[in-house]
């Protein structure tokens, strides 16, 4: 006999966990969460994915309760209570050498009247904190060790059939299971996707001169390098490069990688010394044909994927989770899973998601194509126009 709940979330990543927690907290719903693999141990020496979290995303995670118990609040302004490192300055530039007045733009929290521009956190401990919260929550049933096998939607209920024979019935099914979403595929929803011909390289590096307060991003002729502060002495490196160039870097020995990294970093953080192995992933842009319908909704990368150059992928997903919970909490007498209610969520997120996705795609094209010199001058011009700079920052910090 199947469990019958208000909502069932397929996918126990950061976005899926946040979605389940918010629906329980805001709507007082009974929620199922399906995820085959529990979060891995966070003490390993291998590469860990680092996340850039906007202030809006931090608010969502704080509402979920992430890290509130057992983790003392940081004394640094703008840092959340879960393990993370805040930064209050970001410098973006293009051109030879380091940033200069004619080739860069600088965002400063003090100028914008905020405590921080965002923070950088490792994904594994953040997901572990959310996972523990979900398991401890009386209103959330975590189904771990089983995978989604099939999906059915009937008039009064949707059903998730698991590969261990269990069946979960819920009035609303939520796909939070990533770019290769099984829930989305099972419902026959098309996902239009195209590659950039680029690979993302992720690793960490120790730095000799960074103050831990500045994030750096450099547009090169063949890629984008981001240096994101994890502490006062360590950076997360996110490097988007053409596939062939990325493969060349992956084959370098430690000394060779250090040389190339420091040439690209232009000394903004002092000497950079790679400290972890490289992880890599292909870069793609994608969009689901529709993000909701009768008794289902898609959030996070199940709904869309974006280029990582602006660090907005997870922020968009957490925004989806917040918007879905807000719309459901305010649905009044409407039935749970009503397509008309869910349509309000989808329209709101489509406007913002499409704007952000198009903007990221346009920036990547502008700075990597024949218009790159003009784009660089335009960036410097924006730096001298505070009202426009504030608008750009406000969008990114949501």
C-alpha positions in Angstrom: 0.0 0.0 0.0 1.4 3.4 -1.0 2.1 6.3 1.3 -0.3 9.3 0.5 1.2 12.7 1.2 0.8 16.3 0.1 4.1 16.4 -1.8 6.9 14.1 -3.0 10.3 15.5 -4.1 12.4 13.4 -6.4 16.1 14.4 -5.8 17.9 14.9 -2.6 20.5 17.5 -3.7 20.7 20.9 -2.1 17.7 22.3 -4.0 15.5 19.2 -3.4 16.2 19.2 0.3 15.5 22.9 0.6 12.3 22.5 -1.3 11.1 19.7 1.0 12.0 21.6 4.1 10.3 24.8 2.9 7.1 23.0 1.9 7.0 21.4 5.4 7.7 24.6 7.2 5.6 27.1 5.3 2.7 24.8 4.3 2.7 22.3 7.1 2.7 19.6 4.5 3.7 16.0 4.9 6.5 15.6 2.3 8.4 12.6 0.8 12.0 12.9 -0.4 13.5 10.3 -2.7 17.2 10.1 -3.1 19.3 6.9 -3.8 22.5 8.1 -2.2 22.9 9.8 1.2 25.5 12.7 1.2 29.1 11.4 1.2 31.5 11.9 4.1 32.9 15.5 3.9 36.3 14.7 5.3 37.9 13.3 2.2 40.9 14.9 0.4 39.4 14.8 -3.0 38.0 17.8 -4.9 34.9 19.4 -3.3 32.5 21.4 -5.3 32.4 25.0 -4.1 29.1 27.0 -4.4 28.7 30.8 -4.7 25.7 31.7 -2.7 23.8 35.0 -3.1 22.4 36.8 -0.1 19.0 35.7 -1.2 20.1 32.1 -1.3 21.6 32.4 2.1 18.3 33.6 3.4 16.5 30.6 2.0 19.1 28.2 3.5 18.9 30.0 6.8 15.1 29.6 6.8 15.6 25.9 6.2 17.7 25.8 9.4 21.0 24.8 7.8 23.8 24.8 10.4 21.9 26.6 13.1 22.7 24.0 15.7 26.3 23.2 16.7 27.9 25.8 14.4 28.6 29.1 16.2 27.7 32.2 14.2 30.7 33.8 12.5 31.9 37.1 13.7 32.4 38.2 10.1 29.6 40.4 8.9 27.4 38.7 6.2 28.5 35.2 6.9 25.7 32.7 7.6 25.7 30.2 10.4 26.4 27.2 8.2 30.1 26.8 7.2 30.8 29.4 4.5 33.1 32.4 3.7 31.6 35.8 2.9 33.2 38.2 0.5 32.4 41.9 0.2 34.2 42.8 -3.1 34.2 41.4 -6.6 36.5 42.4 -9.4 35.8 41.4 -13.0 38.2 42.2 -15.9 39.3 41.3 -19.4 42.6 41.9 -21.1 46.3 41.3 -20.7 47.7 41.5 -17.1 45.6 42.3 -14.1 42.6 44.6 -13.7 42.9 48.3 -14.5 40.6 51.3 -14.8 40.0 50.7 -18.5 39.3 47.0 -18.5 37.4 46.1 -15.3 34.4 46.6 -13.1 34.4 46.4 -9.3 31.4 45.7 -7.1 31.8 46.7 -3.4 29.3 45.8 -0.6 29.9 49.1 1.2 29.1 51.1 -1.9 25.9 49.0 -2.4 24.8 49.3 1.2 24.9 45.6 2.0 27.0 43.5 4.4 28.3 41.2 1.7 28.0 40.3 -2.0 27.6 36.7 -1.2 29.5 33.7 0.2 31.4 30.6 -0.9 30.7 27.2 0.7 31.5 23.6 0.0 28.5 21.7 -1.3 29.1 18.5 0.7 28.8 19.9 4.3 25.9 22.1 3.2 24.0 19.2 1.7 24.8 17.1 4.8 23.3 19.8 7.1 20.1 19.9 5.0 19.9 16.1 4.8 20.2 15.8 8.6 17.5 18.4 9.0 15.2 16.5 6.6 15.8 13.2 8.4 15.0 14.8 11.8 11.9 16.5 10.6 8.7 14.7 11.6 6.9 16.0 8.5 9.4 14.6 6.0 9.8 11.0 5.0 13.3 10.3 3.5 13.4 7.4 1.1 17.1 6.6 0.8 18.7 3.6 -1.0 16.0 3.4 -3.7 15.8 5.1 -7.0 12.8 6.4 -9.1 11.6 3.7 -11.5 8.4 5.2 -12.9 5.9 8.1 -12.5 2.1 8.1 -12.8 -0.3 11.0 -12.6 -4.0 10.2 -12.0 -6.9 12.5 -11.4 -6.6 12.9 -7.6 -2.9 11.9 -7.0 0.5 11.4 -8.5 2.6 8.3 -7.8 6.4 7.7 -7.6 7.2 4.0 -8.1 10.6 3.1 -6.6 13.0 0.4 -7.8 12.6 -1.5 -4.5 8.9 -2.0 -5.0 7.7 0.9 -2.8 5.1 3.3 -4.1 4.6 6.9 -2.9 1.4 8.8 -3.6 1.3 12.6 -3.3 -0.9 15.4 -4.5 2.1 17.3 -5.9 5.2 15.7 -7.5 8.3 17.8 -7.7 11.3 17.1 -9.9 14.5 18.3 -8.3 16.6 15.5 -9.7 19.0 17.5 -11.9 19.7 18.0 -15.6 19.1 14.3 -16.3 15.8 14.4 -14.4 14.1 11.0 -14.4 10.8 12.6 -13.3 10.9 15.0 -16.1 11.7 12.3 -18.7 9.0 10.0 -17.2 6.4 12.7 -17.7 7.5 13.1 -21.4 8.6 16.7 -21.0 11.2 17.8 -23.6 14.4 19.3 -22.5 16.1 21.5 -25.1 19.9 21.5 -24.5 23.0 22.7 -26.3 26.6 22.5 -25.5 29.1 25.4 -25.3 32.0 23.3 -26.5 33.5 24.1 -23.1 34.6 22.2 -20.0 34.5 23.5 -16.4 37.5 22.7 -14.3 37.2 22.9 -10.5 39.9 22.6 -7.9 41.3 24.5 -5.0 44.5 26.5 -4.6 46.4 28.0 -1.7 47.2 31.7 -2.2 50.0 33.9 -0.7 48.4 37.4 -0.7 44.6 37.2 -0.8 42.7 38.8 2.1 39.8 36.5 1.8 37.4 39.4 1.1 37.6 39.6 -2.7 36.3 37.4 -5.5 38.0 37.7 -8.9 36.9 36.8 -12.4 38.9 37.2 -15.6 37.6 36.8 -19.1 40.4 35.4 -21.3 40.4 35.0 -25.1 39.6 31.3 -24.7 37.8 31.1 -21.3 36.7 32.4 -18.0 38.7 32.1 -14.7 37.1 32.6 -11.3 39.0 32.8 -8.0 36.5 32.5 -5.2 37.7 32.9 -1.6 37.1 29.9 0.7 39.3 31.4 3.5 41.9 34.0 3.8 44.5 31.7 2.3 42.6 29.4 -0.1 40.7 29.9 -3.3 38.2 27.8 -5.2 39.2 27.8 -8.8 36.4 27.6 -11.4 37.9 27.6 -14.9 35.7 27.4 -18.1 37.8 26.5 -21.1 37.3 25.0 -24.6 37.2 21.3 -24.4 40.6 20.7 -26.0 42.3 23.3 -23.8 40.7 21.9 -20.7 42.0 18.4 -21.5 45.5 19.8 -22.0 45.4 21.3 -18.5 44.1 18.1 -16.9 47.2 16.3 -18.3 49.7 18.8 -16.8 51.7 17.8 -13.7 51.5 19.9 -10.6 54.3 22.3 -11.6 52.9 22.8 -15.1 49.4 23.5 -13.8 50.8 26.0 -11.2 52.6 27.9 -13.9 49.5 28.2 -16.2 47.3 29.1 -13.3 49.5 31.9 -12.1 49.8 33.3 -15.6 46.0 33.4 -15.9 45.6 34.8 -12.3 47.9 37.7 -13.1 49.0 37.9 -9.5 45.8 39.3 -8.0 45.9 36.7 -5.2 49.6 36.4 -5.0 51.2 33.0 -5.8 48.7 30.3 -6.4 49.5 26.7 -5.6 47.0 24.0 -6.6 46.0 22.1 -3.5 43.4 19.5 -4.7 42.9 17.3 -7.8 40.9 18.7 -10.7 37.3 17.8 -11.2 35.7 18.5 -14.6 32.3 18.7 -16.1 30.9 19.6 -19.6 29.1 23.0 -19.9 25.6 23.1 -21.3 22.7 25.4 -21.5 19.2 23.8 -21.3 15.5 24.5 -20.7 12.5 22.3 -20.0 9.7 22.7 -22.4 7.4 23.4 -19.4 8.1 23.7 -15.7 4.7 22.6 -14.3 1.4 21.0 -15.1 -1.4 19.3 -13.2 0.2 17.8 -10.1 3.8 18.4 -11.0 6.5 21.1 -10.9 10.2 21.2 -11.8 12.9 23.1 -9.9 16.6 23.7 -10.2 18.5 22.0 -13.0 15.5 19.8 -13.8 13.9 23.0 -15.1 17.0 24.7 -16.6 20.8 24.7 -16.7 23.1 27.7 -17.2 26.7 28.5 -17.8 28.6 28.7 -14.4 30.4 32.0 -15.2 28.0 34.0 -13.0 27.7 31.4 -10.3 23.9 31.5 -10.5 22.9 27.9 -11.0 22.3 26.9 -7.4 20.9 30.4 -6.6 18.3 30.0 -9.3 17.4 26.6 -7.9 17.0 27.8 -4.4 14.9 30.7 -5.8 12.7 28.1 -7.4 12.2 26.2 -4.1 11.4 29.4 -2.3 8.9 30.6 -5.0 7.1 27.2 -5.1 6.7 27.1 -1.3 5.5 30.7 -1.3 2.9 30.1 -4.0 1.7 26.8 -2.4 1.4 28.5 1.1 -0.8 31.2 -0.4 -3.0 29.0 -2.6 -6.0 29.3 -0.3 -8.8 26.9 -1.0 -7.3 25.6 -4.3 -6.5 21.9 -4.5 -2.9 21.0 -4.0 -1.3 20.4 -7.4 -3.7 22.6 -9.2 -2.1 23.6 -12.5 -3.5 27.1 -12.3 -1.8 27.7 -8.9 1.5 26.1 -10.1 1.3 28.3 -13.2 1.9 31.3 -11.0 5.1 29.8 -9.8 6.2 28.8 -13.3 5.5 32.3 -14.8 7.4 34.1 -12.0 10.4 31.8 -12.3 10.3 31.7 -16.1 10.7 35.5 -16.3 13.6 35.6 -13.9 15.2 32.4 -15.1 15.1 33.3 -18.8 16.4 36.8 -18.1 19.3 35.3 -16.1 20.0 32.5 -18.6 20.0 34.8 -21.6 22.1 37.4 -19.8 24.8 34.7 -18.8 24.7 33.3 -22.4 25.1 36.8 -23.9 28.0 37.7 -21.6 29.8 34.5 -22.5 29.3 35.1 -26.2 30.3 38.8 -26.0 33.5 38.2 -24.1 34.7 35.2 -26.1 33.9 36.5 -29.6 34.9 39.3 -32.0 33.1 41.8 -29.9 35.3 41.1 -26.8 37.3 44.4 -27.0 34.1 46.4 -27.2 32.6 44.4 -24.4 35.6 45.1 -22.2 35.3 48.9 -22.8 31.6 48.6 -22.1 32.3 46.9 -18.8 34.7 49.7 -17.8 32.0 52.3 -18.7 29.5 50.6 -16.5 32.0 50.7 -13.7 31.8 54.5 -13.9 28.0 54.6 -13.8 27.0 53.6 -10.3 23.2 53.4 -10.9 23.5 50.8 -13.5 26.2 48.9 -11.5 23.8 48.8 -8.5 21.0 47.4 -10.7 23.3 44.6 -12.0 24.4 43.8 -8.5 20.9 43.7 -7.1 19.8 41.2 -9.8 22.8 38.9 -9.0 22.2 39.1 -5.2 18.6 37.9 -5.3 
